[in-house]
Amino acid sequence: MTETGIAELQDVLWKAAAKLRGSMDSSQYRDFVLGLVFLKFASSAFASVPESARWPAVVSGPGPIGARIDAAMAAVMRAEPSLDGALPLIFGAENVDQRRLADLAAVIGDARFTGRDGRDGSPGQGGGDGEAGARDLLGEVYEYFLETFARAEGRRGGEFYTPKSVVKLLVEMLEPYKGRVYDPCCGSGGMFVQAEKFVLSRRGRSGDIAVHGQEANARTWRLARMNLAIHGIEGDLSARHADTFFEDAHPGLLADHVLANPPFNMSDWYRDPADPRWRFGVPPAGNANFAWMQHIIAKLGPRGGAGVVMANGSMSSRQSAESGIRAAMVEADLVSCVVALPPQLFRTTPIPACLWFFSKDKGPDGGRDDRRGQVLFVDARSMGTLLDRTERVLTGDDIARIAGTYHSWRGGPSARGPYADEPGFCRSATLDEIRDHGHVLTPGRYSGAAETADDGTEPVRDRVERLAKELLARLDESARLDEVVRARLERLDG
């Protein structure tokens, strides 16, 4: 199916979802729509599913359609133990408008999720390209719905969805070719799906990575399990949803790669001051940012690496516990790169974000450059393209530039040439320099402003971007000086 055909199919299905919108809010009909899309997939993808659970029987059998759908969901879970507890049994409830549900099922039933050879992967039609193509298309539809529901739900949507361009950047920088991939707050599983796509795009094989994850929200945990199943990814997301801080579902795991987008600035979290994960200091009760980072570091294997989305405050917070933990992680030489992201990438929150990259081994292994005692800072705040007035995305060129810079800095097979500092964009700083800045990790503080030759021919757009970059860098320095002055005044008062 062409890209235009896929877009038309997605549009039809989203309009079909609106049939339930009048009787429930978006967070509810998300479960109904994604559940039905998954059932349409499961009824043809799993040979072990009984005929009563296949789509024709579901939509045309006797009795209320909601009861038939629930029965089919239960049958799929019995036939496929890996999906036990993952599918929603919500369709037969008294408050569900059965007429609208039937209309939605009819639209989804009419949609043909066919592969490039026209086959839909149903039993009896053979596998091969048809089955794989149908799975890929259904996976795209499922991802489209996750993204669209996240937008519709606003702030709550951030609980289960990370913007696709941010996920792609994390994966391209971390390069999880093989090994154990872990996400301690996996949402709907987008990090795992993108990691699998990365492997396959590099001529790897399904199974080259082993997926391990955990999710505290029951509904989101079910979304993740359905998402992995649709994409044909076998993963261990634990037998049930659970809070990572209270009940680590993978206590003995040492991962090769960690990809995560923890909740920003989470204030209501389980905190045990004696937890052995707090190697660099006990995180404050009112903010879990440094609890997530320390948990992730504790999960890294001897040569593991991690990419983590964080709120900007994590780079420069002067809260005593947080600044102490940040300094200790830097001094342990675990931080390899920090990227300041542009605004408006996250429709679900106005909080500016950044990326932290950790590495247990920054030495010259595998032909890489020796980067021990150094941190790469990338200021990408001026990058990205606005889709509308409220949402920005990183383009493929943006992702390639940021990831390429990191790989050139790190050296080795992925390097696209020798690394060089670029004023206003990137700089490799030593631990001594970082100490001089009080272990504050704001990239603009290190990269400075871009060098330009003012010959009167600079395009207006470039001039605006340059001046904005200079202003941001000066605001960063102003904030630092303000903190220094306040600290000295406090000492005088004492």
SEGUKOL-961207 format. One record per residue (C-alpha): residue number from 1; residue in three letters; x, y, z. Coordinates in steps of 0.2 Angstrom, whole numbers, plus 5000, padded with zeros to 4 digits. Example, Ala and Ser with C-alpha at 12.3 -4.5 7.8 and 13.67 -1.06 7.14 Angstrom:
2
   pos   code      X      Y      Z
     1    Ala   5062   4978   5039
     2    Ser   5068   4995   5036
This chain:
494
   pos   code      X      Y      Z
     1    Met   5000   5000   5000
     2    Thr   5006   5017   4996
     3    Glu   5009   5031   5008
     4    Thr   4994   5040   5002
     5    Gly   4984   5024   5004
     6    Ile   4990   5022   5022
     7    Ala   4986   5040   5026
     8    Glu   4968   5037   5019
     9    Leu   4966   5021   5029
    10    Gln   4972   5030   5045
    11    Asp   4960   5044   5042
    12    Val   4945   5033   5039
    13    Leu   4949   5023   5055
    14    Trp   4951   5039   5065
    15    Lys   4934   5045   5059
    16    Ala   4927   5029   5064
    17    Ala   4934   5031   5081
    18    Ala   4923   5047   5083
    19    Lys   4908   5036   5083
    20    Leu   4911   5032   5101
    21    Arg   4917   5049   5105
    22    Gly   4900   5055   5110
    23    Ser   4897   5042   5123
    24    Met   4914   5042   5132
    25    Asp   4930   5052   5134
    26    Ser   4946   5050   5123
    27    Ser   4955   5040   5136
    28    Gln   4941   5027   5136
    29    Tyr   4938   5025   5118
    30    Arg   4957   5024   5115
    31    Asp   4955   5007   5123
    32    Phe   4940   5002   5113
    33    Val   4948   5007   5096
    34    Leu   4965   5000   5099
    35    Gly   4957   4984   5106
    36    Leu   4947   4981   5091
    37    Val   4962   4985   5079
    38    Phe   4972   4972   5089
    39    Leu   4957   4959   5088
    40    Lys   4956   4961   5069
    41    Phe   4975   4958   5068
    42    Ala   4974   4943   5081
    43    Ser   4960   4934   5072
    44    Ser   4970   4932   5056
    45    Ala   4988   4931   5064
    46    Phe   4986   4918   5077
    47    Ala   4983   4900   5069
    48    Ser   4979   4894   5087
    49    Val   4964   4906   5089
    50    Pro   4947   4897   5088
    51    Glu   4935   4901   5074
    52    Ser   4923   4909   5086
    53    Ala   4936   4922   5090
    54    Arg   4939   4926   5071
    55    Trp   4933   4943   5064
    56    Pro   4918   4936   5054
    57    Ala   4911   4927   5069
    58    Val   4914   4942   5080
    59    Val   4904   4954   5069
    60    Ser   4890   4943   5063
    61    Gly   4887   4931   5077
    62    Pro   4871   4930   5089
    63    Gly   4869   4942   5104
    64    Pro   4876   4959   5108
    65    Ile   4892   4963   5099
    66    Gly   4900   4969   5115
    67    Ala   4898   4952   5123
    68    Arg   4905   4943   5107
    69    Ile   4920   4954   5107
    70    Asp   4924   4951   5125
    71    Ala   4922   4932   5122
    72    Ala   4934   4933   5107
    73    Met   4947   4943   5118
    74    Ala   4946   4930   5131
    75    Ala   4948   4916   5118
    76    Val   4963   4925   5111
    77    Met   4971   4926   5128
    78    Arg   4968   4908   5132
    79    Ala   4975   4902   5115
    80    Glu   4991   4914   5117
    81    Pro   4997   4913   5135
    82    Ser   5010   4927   5131
    83    Leu   4994   4939   5130
    84    Asp   4987   4933   5146
    85    Gly   4979   4948   5155
    86    Ala   4984   4960   5140
    87    Leu   4968   4962   5131
    88    Pro   4953   4973   5137
    89    Leu   4937   4965   5142
    90    Ile   4926   4981   5142
    91    Phe   4915   4979   5127
    92    Gly   4900   4971   5135
    93    Ala   4898   4984   5149
    94    Glu   4881   4991   5152
    95    Asn   4887   5009   5148
    96    Val   4894   5005   5131
    97    Asp   4883   5010   5116
    98    Gln   4881   4994   5107
    99    Arg   4875   5002   5091
   100    Arg   4890   5014   5090
   101    Leu   4902   5000   5094
   102    Ala   4894   4989   5080
   103    Asp   4897   5004   5068
   104    Leu   4915   5005   5073
   105    Ala   4918   4987   5071
   106    Ala   4910   4987   5054
   107    Val   4922   5001   5048
   108    Ile   4937   4992   5055
   109    Gly   4931   4976   5047
   110    Asp   4930   4984   5030
   111    Ala   4948   4990   5031
   112    Arg   4960   4978   5022
   113    Phe   4977   4977   5030
   114    Thr   4985   4970   5015
   115    Gly   5003   4967   5011
   116    Arg   5011   4972   4995
   117    Asp   5005   4956   4986
   118    Gly   4987   4959   4991
   119    Arg   4986   4946   5004
   120    Asp   4981   4950   5022
   121    Gly   4990   4936   5031
   122    Ser   4975   4926   5035
   123    Pro   4977   4908   5038
   124    Gly   4976   4898   5022
   125    Gln   4983   4913   5012
   126    Gly   5001   4909   5016
   127    Gly   5014   4919   5024
   128    Gly   5028   4928   5017
   129    Asp   5027   4945   5010
   130    Gly   5008   4946   5012
   131    Glu   5008   4942   5031
   132    Ala   5024   4953   5034
   133    Gly   5016   4967   5024
   134    Ala   5000   4966   5033
   135    Arg   5008   4966   5050
   136    Asp   5019   4981   5045
   137    Leu   5003   4991   5040
   138    Leu   4994   4986   5055
   139    Gly   5008   4991   5066
   140    Glu   5009   5008   5057
   141    Val   4990   5010   5060
   142    Tyr   4992   5005   5079
   143    Glu   5006   5018   5080
   144    Tyr   4996   5031   5072
   145    Phe   4982   5029   5084
   146    Leu   4994   5029   5099
   147    Glu   5001   5046   5093
   148    Thr   4984   5053   5089
   149    Phe   4976   5048   5105
   150    Ala   4991   5056   5114
   151    Arg   4987   5072   5106
   152    Ala   4969   5071   5110
   153    Glu   4972   5067   5128
   154    Gly   4984   5082   5130
   155    Arg   4995   5080   5146
   156    Arg   4988   5063   5150
   157    Gly   4994   5057   5133
   158    Gly   5012   5059   5139
   159    Glu   5010   5045   5151
   160    Phe   5010   5032   5137
   161    Tyr   5018   5040   5121
   162    Thr   5035   5048   5117
   163    Pro   5035   5059   5101
   164    Lys   5042   5048   5087
   165    Ser   5056   5060   5082
   166    Val   5063   5060   5099
   167    Val   5062   5041   5100
   168    Lys   5071   5040   5083
   169    Leu   5085   5051   5089
   170    Leu   5088   5041   5105
   171    Val   5089   5025   5095
   172    Glu   5100   5032   5082
   173    Met   5112   5038   5095
   174    Leu   5112   5023   5106
   175    Glu   5113   5010   5091
   176    Pro   5105   4995   5099
   177    Tyr   5111   4982   5087
   178    Lys   5112   4967   5098
   179    Gly   5109   4962   5116
   180    Arg   5097   4966   5130
   181    Val   5086   4982   5128
   182    Tyr   5077   4989   5144
   183    Asp   5065   5002   5148
   184    Pro   5059   5004   5166
   185    Cys   5044   5015   5161
   186    Cys   5040   5008   5144
   187    Gly   5023   5017   5141
   188    Ser   5015   5009   5126
   189    Gly   5032   5001   5120
   190    Gly   5037   5014   5107
   191    Met   5056   5013   5112
   192    Phe   5056   4994   5109
   193    Val   5047   4995   5092
   194    Gln   5059   5008   5086
   195    Ala   5074   4998   5092
   196    Glu   5068   4983   5082
   197    Lys   5065   4994   5067
   198    Phe   5083   5000   5069
   199    Val   5090   4982   5069
   200    Leu   5080   4977   5054
   201    Ser   5085   4992   5044
   202    Arg   5103   4988   5047
   203    Arg   5101   4970   5040
   204    Gly   5099   4963   5057
   205    Arg   5087   4950   5062
   206    Ser   5072   4949   5073
   207    Gly   5078   4942   5089
   208    Asp   5095   4951   5089
   209    Ile   5088   4961   5104
   210    Ala   5080   4955   5119
   211    Val   5066   4966   5126
   212    His   5063   4969   5144
   213    Gly   5052   4982   5151
   214    Gln   5040   4988   5165
   215    Glu   5025   4999   5166
   216    Ala   5016   5005   5182
   217    Asn   4999   5010   5173
   218    Ala   4988   4994   5170
   219    Arg   4980   5001   5154
   220    Thr   4996   5007   5147
   221    Trp   5004   4990   5151
   222    Arg   4991   4982   5140
   223    Leu   4994   4994   5126
   224    Ala   5012   4990   5126
   225    Arg   5009   4971   5126
   226    Met   4997   4973   5111
   227    Asn   5010   4985   5102
   228    Leu   5024   4972   5104
   229    Ala   5012   4958   5098
   230    Ile   5007   4967   5082
   231    His   5025   4971   5078
   232    Gly   5030   4953   5081
   233    Ile   5042   4957   5095
   234    Glu   5044   4945   5109
   235    Gly   5047   4954   5125
   236    Asp   5047   4952   5144
   237    Leu   5036   4966   5151
   238    Ser   5033   4956   5167
   239    Ala   5017   4946   5171
   240    Arg   5008   4962   5177
   241    His   5010   4981   5179
   242    Ala   5020   4987   5194
   243    Asp   5029   5002   5201
   244    Thr   5048   5001   5196
   245    Phe   5053   5010   5212
   246    Phe   5043   4999   5224
   247    Glu   5044   4983   5214
   248    Asp   5058   4980   5201
   249    Ala   5051   4967   5189
   250    His   5069   4963   5183
   251    Pro   5080   4963   5198
   252    Gly   5094   4954   5191
   253    Leu   5095   4962   5174
   254    Leu   5110   4970   5167
   255    Ala   5106   4978   5151
   256    Asp   5116   4982   5136
   257    His   5105   4997   5131
   258    Val   5093   5007   5141
   259    Leu   5080   5018   5132
   260    Ala   5068   5028   5143
   261    Asn   5057   5043   5145
   262    Pro   5052   5044   5163
   263    Pro   5038   5055   5170
   264    Phe   5046   5073   5172
   265    Asn   5048   5079   5189
   266    Met   5037   5066   5197
   267    Ser   5033   5071   5215
   268    Asp   5023   5056   5221
   269    Trp   5035   5041   5221
   270    Tyr   5040   5027   5232
   271    Arg   5056   5032   5241
   272    Asp   5066   5021   5252
   273    Pro   5082   5030   5258
   274    Ala   5091   5014   5260
   275    Asp   5088   5008   5243
   276    Pro   5105   5001   5236
   277    Arg   5101   5010   5219
   278    Trp   5105   5027   5227
   279    Arg   5124   5025   5224
   280    Phe   5127   5043   5221
   281    Gly   5115   5050   5234
   282    Val   5097   5049   5240
   283    Pro   5085   5058   5228
   284    Pro   5074   5071   5235
   285    Ala   5056   5066   5240
   286    Gly   5048   5079   5229
   287    Asn   5057   5075   5213
   288    Ala   5061   5057   5205
   289    Asn   5072   5063   5191
   290    Phe   5088   5058   5199
   291    Ala   5080   5042   5206
   292    Trp   5076   5037   5188
   293    Met   5093   5041   5182
   294    Gln   5101   5031   5196
   295    His   5090   5016   5193
   296    Ile   5095   5016   5175
   297    Ile   5113   5017   5179
   298    Ala   5111   5002   5191
   299    Lys   5103   4992   5177
   300    Leu   5118   4995   5165
   301    Gly   5130   4980   5161
   302    Pro   5149   4982   5161
   303    Arg   5149   4990   5144
   304    Gly   5131   4996   5143
   305    Gly   5124   5013   5137
   306    Ala   5108   5023   5140
   307    Gly   5098   5037   5132
   308    Val   5086   5045   5144
   309    Val   5073   5060   5141
   310    Met   5074   5072   5156
   311    Ala   5066   5089   5161
   312    Asn   5079   5103   5158
   313    Gly   5080   5106   5176
   314    Ser   5090   5090   5179
   315    Met   5105   5099   5170
   316    Ser   5106   5113   5182
   317    Ser   5096   5111   5197
   318    Arg   5104   5118   5213
   319    Gln   5093   5108   5225
   320    Ser   5107   5101   5236
   321    Ala   5103   5083   5234
   322    Glu   5101   5084   5215
   323    Ser   5116   5094   5212
   324    Gly   5126   5082   5223
   325    Ile   5120   5067   5213
   326    Arg   5123   5075   5197
   327    Ala   5141   5080   5202
   328    Ala   5144   5062   5208
   329    Met   5138   5054   5191
   330    Val   5149   5066   5182
   331    Glu   5164   5062   5193
   332    Ala   5161   5044   5190
   333    Asp   5163   5047   5172
   334    Leu   5146   5040   5167
   335    Val   5139   5054   5157
   336    Ser   5144   5054   5139
   337    Cys   5133   5066   5131
   338    Val   5120   5079   5135
   339    Val   5108   5086   5121
   340    Ala   5097   5102   5124
   341    Leu   5081   5099   5114
   342    Pro   5071   5112   5105
   343    Pro   5055   5118   5113
   344    Gln   5037   5111   5108
   345    Leu   5043   5093   5104
   346    Phe   5031   5087   5118
   347    Arg   5013   5092   5114
   348    Thr   5008   5084   5131
   349    Thr   5019   5096   5142
   350    Pro   5026   5113   5141
   351    Ile   5041   5108   5151
   352    Pro   5057   5110   5141
   353    Ala   5067   5093   5139
   354    Cys   5084   5087   5136
   355    Leu   5093   5070   5133
   356    Trp   5106   5062   5144
   357    Phe   5117   5048   5138
   358    Phe   5126   5037   5150
   359    Ser   5140   5025   5146
   360    Lys   5149   5012   5157
   361    Asp   5164   5012   5146
   362    Lys   5170   5027   5137
   363    Gly   5187   5020   5133
   364    Pro   5195   5015   5116
   365    Asp   5186   4999   5114
   366    Gly   5181   4993   5096
   367    Gly   5192   5006   5088
   368    Arg   5183   5020   5096
   369    Asp   5191   5036   5102
   370    Asp   5196   5037   5121
   371    Arg   5183   5049   5128
   372    Arg   5186   5046   5146
   373    Gly   5186   5062   5156
   374    Gln   5176   5071   5143
   375    Val   5157   5075   5140
   376    Leu   5150   5080   5123
   377    Phe   5137   5094   5124
   378    Val   5125   5097   5109
   379    Asp   5114   5112   5109
   380    Ala   5100   5108   5097
   381    Arg   5087   5121   5104
   382    Ser   5086   5130   5087
   383    Met   5083   5114   5077
   384    Gly   5066   5106   5072
   385    Thr   5052   5110   5061
   386    Leu   5035   5116   5067
   387    Leu   5020   5106   5061
   388    Asp   5008   5119   5068
   389    Arg   5009   5133   5081
   390    Thr   5010   5121   5095
   391    Glu   5020   5106   5089
   392    Arg   5038   5104   5083
   393    Val   5047   5088   5076
   394    Leu   5065   5084   5073
   395    Thr   5067   5081   5054
   396    Gly   5077   5066   5047
   397    Asp   5092   5079   5043
   398    Asp   5091   5085   5061
   399    Ile   5092   5068   5068
   400    Ala   5106   5063   5057
   401    Arg   5116   5079   5061
   402    Ile   5114   5076   5080
   403    Ala   5117   5057   5080
   404    Gly   5132   5059   5067
   405    Thr   5140   5072   5078
   406    Tyr   5139   5060   5093
   407    His   5146   5045   5083
   408    Ser   5160   5056   5076
   409    Trp   5165   5061   5094
   410    Arg   5164   5043   5100
   411    Gly   5174   5037   5085
   412    Gly   5173   5019   5078
   413    Pro   5163   5011   5064
   414    Ser   5148   5023   5065
   415    Ala   5159   5039   5064
   416    Arg   5156   5049   5049
   417    Gly   5172   5058   5050
   418    Pro   5183   5066   5063
   419    Tyr   5175   5076   5077
   420    Ala   5177   5095   5078
   421    Asp   5169   5107   5090
   422    Glu   5156   5119   5082
   423    Pro   5153   5135   5091
   424    Gly   5135   5137   5095
   425    Phe   5131   5118   5092
   426    Cys   5143   5106   5100
   427    Arg   5158   5105   5111
   428    Ser   5168   5092   5120
   429    Ala   5172   5097   5137
   430    Thr   5183   5090   5150
   431    Leu   5179   5086   5168
   432    Asp   5189   5100   5174
   433    Glu   5179   5112   5164
   434    Ile   5163   5105   5170
   435    Arg   5169   5107   5188
   436    Asp   5173   5125   5185
   437    His   5154   5127   5180
   438    Gly   5149   5119   5196
   439    His   5144   5102   5187
   440    Val   5130   5112   5178
   441    Leu   5127   5102   5161
   442    Thr   5118   5115   5151
   443    Pro   5125   5113   5133
   444    Gly   5124   5131   5129
   445    Arg   5135   5135   5143
   446    Tyr   5149   5125   5134
   447    Ser   5145   5127   5116
   448    Gly   5143   5146   5117
   449    Ala   5137   5156   5102
   450    Ala   5140   5152   5084
   451    Glu   5154   5161   5075
   452    Thr   5148   5172   5060
   453    Ala   5156   5184   5048
   454    Asp   5145   5200   5048
   455    Asp   5147   5205   5030
   456    Gly   5129   5212   5027
   457    Thr   5124   5196   5017
   458    Glu   5118   5185   5031
   459    Pro   5100   5179   5027
   460    Val   5087   5186   5039
   461    Arg   5082   5168   5045
   462    Asp   5100   5164   5049
   463    Arg   5103   5180   5058
   464    Val   5087   5177   5069
   465    Glu   5092   5159   5073
   466    Arg   5110   5165   5077
   467    Leu   5104   5180   5088
   468    Ala   5092   5168   5097
   469    Lys   5106   5156   5100
   470    Glu   5117   5170   5107
   471    Leu   5103   5176   5118
   472    Leu   5099   5159   5125
   473    Ala   5118   5157   5129
   474    Arg   5118   5173   5138
   475    Leu   5103   5169   5148
   476    Asp   5111   5153   5153
   477    Glu   5126   5163   5159
   478    Ser   5115   5176   5168
   479    Ala   5106   5162   5177
   480    Arg   5123   5155   5183
   481    Leu   5129   5171   5189
   482    Asp   5113   5174   5198
   483    Glu   5115   5158   5207
   484    Val   5133   5162   5212
   485    Val   5127   5179   5219
   486    Arg   5113   5172   5229
   487    Ala   5124   5158   5236
   488    Arg   5137   5171   5242
   489    Leu   5123   5182   5249
   490    Glu   5116   5168   5259
   491    Arg   5133   5164   5266
   492    Leu   5135   5182   5271
   493    Asp   5118   5182   5280
   494    Gly   5123   5166   5289
